[in-house]
Amino acid sequence: MNLTCGGRELQGQSSKSWEGQWRIQKEQVVAPWGILDLRTPSNRQREGVETEDFRLDLSGYRLRLGLSFAF
């Protein structure tokens, strides 16, 4: 399943538009306190950013019900 749509960014008076397929962008942020691996969905294609296919996975969805009794 490929999800494709347009996007737009506004910064003051300038505007950028694009059309793209949704992908998962993988980035690594290095800071003095450690390394953070980020995976974010986006349809904006950027140079030098590693991507993988976007999959909508609802297998982890849970419905929890509970009962409470007070005496």
C-alpha angles and dihedrals in degrees: 000000000000119000114201129175143139130267137196134199123198121198112172107299096344124088132191124195131188142171119217152145118263112254136165111252116211117205134166121214116199116201134163090260095052147287123306121199112206129195114185132170115238141154093206111102114216130184116252096015116120114228139186133193118286113239124182103220118182095168091110093057113123134181114208124194126184140183126211127195125191124191 
